[in-house]
Amino acid sequence: MPKSQNIIGPHLKTARRSRSLSQAMLAARCGTLGWDIGENTIAKIETGIRCVTDRELVVLARALRVKLRDVLPGHPAIF
């Protein structure tokens, strides 16, 4: 079993930073999509402390305006 079950954390951080978004800005975008999340939760996801559900993953991808595979590199067979 992998050390961390949160495999999207580093990819989320990279995608967010490459779009020049702060954690607060990403949280705000998620809020407009119906997920009330704070920047502290974004930080926990990025550092592997908090895992995300499949629904949350979809919202994060939409908020970043990327495809799901972009926040799950290495898993192309899924998409």
KACORGI-V852226 format. One record per residue. N is the residue number from 1. D_CENTER is the distance of its C-alpha to the mean C-alpha in whole Angstrom. Layout:
n;d_center
N;D_CENTER
N;D_CENTER
//
This chain:
n;d_center
1;22
2;19
3;19
4;15
5;14
6;10
7;10
8;6
9;7
10;9
11;7
12;4
13;7
14;10
15;8
16;8
17;12
18;13
19;13
20;14
21;12
22;13
23;10
24;13
25;13
26;9
27;10
28;13
29;12
30;10
31;13
32;15
33;14
34;15
35;12
36;14
37;11
38;13
39;12
40;13
41;10
42;7
43;10
44;10
45;7
46;7
47;11
48;11
49;13
50;11
51;10
52;8
53;10
54;11
55;11
56;8
57;6
58;9
59;8
60;5
61;7
62;10
63;9
64;8
65;11
66;10
67;11
68;10
69;11
70;10
71;7
72;9
73;12
74;15
75;15
76;17
77;19
78;17
79;16
//
